[in-house]
Amino acid sequence: MRGFLSFLILFLLSKKPMHGQEIAEEIEKRKGTRPSPGTIYPALKGLKEAGLIEEEKKGKTITYNLTDEGRRGFKEAKQQFCKTFMGIF
């Protein structure tokens, strides 16, 4: 799920900034199971290191946002996803 998880996180953050717990809740709504912090936070770290997301700290809460590069990367990933999987639907 790791590659798909990154795609899903970028999708969620394209809608609005979110904190890690909120991301996990949204994934649970869509997938039926909640990913563990040990799954979510390494994915967030990787996306941050790749320059696709940035974080904003407010007290103990960290909110994640897409960077401009993240918006471009998500757009390209979405096009590739549609190209790859459109025939399945």
Backbone hydrogen bonds in HBPLUS format (Angstrom, degrees):
<---DONOR---> <-ACCEPTOR-->    atom                        ^
c    i                          cat <-CA-CA->   ^        H-A-AA   ^      H-
h    n   atom  resd res      DA  || num        DHA   H-A  angle D-A-AA Bond
n    s   type  num  typ     dist DA aas  dist angle  dist       angle   num
A0005-LEU N   A0001-MET O   2.51 MM   4  5.53 146.5  1.61 157.2 169.0     1
A0006-SER N   A0002-ARG O   3.09 MM   4  6.37 155.5  2.15 148.5 152.6     2
A0007-PHE N   A0003-GLY O   3.20 MM   4  6.49 159.4  2.25 144.7 150.0     3
A0008-LEU N   A0004-PHE O   2.84 MM   4  6.08 159.2  1.89 151.6 157.4     4
A0009-ILE N   A0005-LEU O   2.85 MM   4  6.08 156.6  1.90 152.0 158.3     5
A0010-LEU N   A0006-SER O   2.98 MM   4  6.20 162.5  2.01 149.5 154.0     6
A0011-PHE N   A0007-PHE O   2.92 MM   4  6.18 153.7  1.99 146.7 154.6     7
A0012-LEU N   A0008-LEU O   2.91 MM   4  6.18 164.0  1.94 151.8 155.1     8
A0013-LEU N   A0009-ILE O   2.92 MM   4  6.12 164.1  1.94 154.2 158.7     9
A0014-SER N   A0010-LEU O   2.90 MM   4  6.02 125.8  2.20 137.6 151.5    10
A0014-SER N   A0011-PHE O   3.11 MM   3  5.09 135.3  2.32  94.8 107.6    11
A0015-LYS N   A0012-LEU O   3.11 MM   3  5.45 149.0  2.21 104.7 113.8    12
A0016-LYS N   A0012-LEU O   3.41 MM   4  6.85 152.6  2.49 144.8 151.4    13
A0018-MET N   A0064-TYR O   3.16 MM  46  5.43 148.5  2.26 145.0 150.5    14
A0064-TYR N   A0018-MET O   2.67 MM  46  5.43 177.7  1.67 151.6 150.7    15
A0022-GLU N   A0019-HIS O   3.04 MM   3  5.36 117.5  2.45 106.3 121.4    16
A0023-ILE N   A0019-HIS O   3.01 MM   4  6.33 153.7  2.08 155.3 163.8    17
A0024-ALA N   A0020-GLY O   3.00 MM   4  6.30 160.2  2.04 150.2 155.0    18
A0025-GLU N   A0021-GLN O   2.95 MM   4  6.24 154.1  2.02 146.5 153.6    19
A0026-GLU N   A0022-GLU O   2.98 MM   4  6.23 159.3  2.03 149.8 154.7    20
A0027-ILE N   A0023-ILE O   2.97 MM   4  6.22 158.3  2.01 152.8 158.9    21
A0028-GLU N   A0024-ALA O   2.95 MM   4  6.16 154.6  2.01 145.5 152.7    22
A0029-LYS N   A0025-GLU O   3.04 MM   4  6.35 151.5  2.12 146.4 153.5    23
A0030-ARG N   A0026-GLU O   3.21 MM   4  6.51 148.8  2.31 142.8 150.4    24
A0030-ARG N   A0027-ILE O   3.11 MM   3  5.16 119.9  2.48  95.9 110.5    25
A0031-LYS N   A0027-ILE O   2.74 MM   4  5.80 162.5  1.77 161.1 166.5    26
A0032-GLY N   A0028-GLU O   2.74 MM   4  4.88 147.8  1.84 128.6 137.7    27
A0039-THR N   A0036-SER O   2.89 MM   3  5.24 158.8  1.93 111.5 118.6    28
A0040-ILE N   A0036-SER O   3.00 MM   4  6.35 164.2  2.03 158.5 162.3    29
A0041-TYR N   A0037-PRO O   3.02 MM   4  5.70 157.2  2.07 141.3 147.2    30
A0044-LEU N   A0040-ILE O   2.92 MM   4  6.24 156.5  1.98 154.1 161.6    31
A0045-LYS N   A0041-TYR O   2.89 MM   4  6.04 156.7  1.95 146.0 152.5    32
A0046-GLY N   A0042-PRO O   2.95 MM   4  6.16 157.8  2.00 145.1 150.5    33
A0047-LEU N   A0043-ALA O   2.98 MM   4  6.24 157.9  2.03 149.7 155.5    34
A0048-LYS N   A0044-LEU O   2.89 MM   4  6.10 152.2  1.97 147.4 155.4    35
A0049-GLU N   A0045-LYS O   2.86 MM   4  6.11 163.9  1.88 153.1 157.3    36
A0050-ALA N   A0046-GLY O   2.97 MM   4  6.13 139.1  2.14 139.0 150.0    37
A0052-LEU N   A0047-LEU O   2.93 MM   5  5.34 149.6  2.02 170.3 163.1    38
A0051-GLY N   A0048-LYS O   2.92 MM   3  5.09 155.8  1.98 106.5 114.2    39
A0067-THR N   A0052-LEU O   3.02 MM  15  5.45 167.1  2.04 128.6 128.8    40
A0054-GLU N   A0065-ASN O   2.84 MM  11  5.41 152.3  1.92 150.1 158.3    41
A0065-ASN N   A0054-GLU O   2.92 MM  11  5.41 157.9  1.97 154.3 160.2    42
A0056-GLU N   A0063-THR O   2.77 MM   7  5.17 150.3  1.86 148.6 158.6    43
A0063-THR N   A0056-GLU O   2.88 MM   7  5.17 170.6  1.88 148.2 148.6    44
A0058-LYS N   A0061-THR O   2.79 MM   3  5.28 169.8  1.80 164.5 168.1    45
A0061-THR N   A0058-LYS O   3.06 MM   3  5.28 151.4  2.14 134.1 129.6    46
A0071-ARG N   A0067-THR O   2.92 MM   4  6.29 149.3  2.02 150.3 157.6    47
A0072-ARG N   A0068-ASP O   3.06 MM   4  6.39 161.5  2.10 149.2 153.7    48
A0073-GLY N   A0069-GLU O   2.78 MM   4  5.96 162.2  1.81 149.3 155.2    49
A0074-PHE N   A0070-GLY O   2.82 MM   4  5.90 155.4  1.88 143.9 150.5    50
A0075-LYS N   A0071-ARG O   3.02 MM   4  6.17 158.4  2.06 143.8 149.7    51
A0076-GLU N   A0072-ARG O   3.04 MM   4  6.33 161.1  2.08 152.3 156.6    52
A0077-ALA N   A0073-GLY O   2.89 MM   4  6.08 158.2  1.94 146.6 153.3    53
A0078-LYS N   A0074-PHE O   2.78 MM   4  5.92 155.0  1.84 151.9 158.4    54
A0079-GLN N   A0075-LYS O   3.06 MM   4  6.30 155.3  2.12 144.3 150.6    55
A0080-GLN N   A0076-GLU O   3.00 MM   4  6.26 158.6  2.04 147.8 153.7    56
A0081-PHE N   A0077-ALA O   2.81 MM   4  5.99 155.3  1.87 146.5 154.0    57
A0082-CYS N   A0078-LYS O   2.94 MM   4  6.14 166.5  1.96 150.3 153.4    58
A0083-LYS N   A0079-GLN O   2.95 MM   4  6.11 160.9  1.99 147.4 153.0    59
A0084-THR N   A0080-GLN O   2.88 MM   4  6.02 153.2  1.96 147.0 154.2    60
A0085-PHE N   A0081-PHE O   2.83 MM   4  5.95 167.5  1.85 159.6 162.7    61
A0086-MET N   A0082-CYS O   2.88 MM   4  5.08 140.5  2.03 142.3 144.4    62
A0088-ILE N   A0085-PHE O   3.01 MM   3  5.47 148.9  2.11 114.8 123.9    63
A0089-PHE N   A0086-MET O   3.25 MM   3  5.65 134.3  2.47 107.4 117.3    64
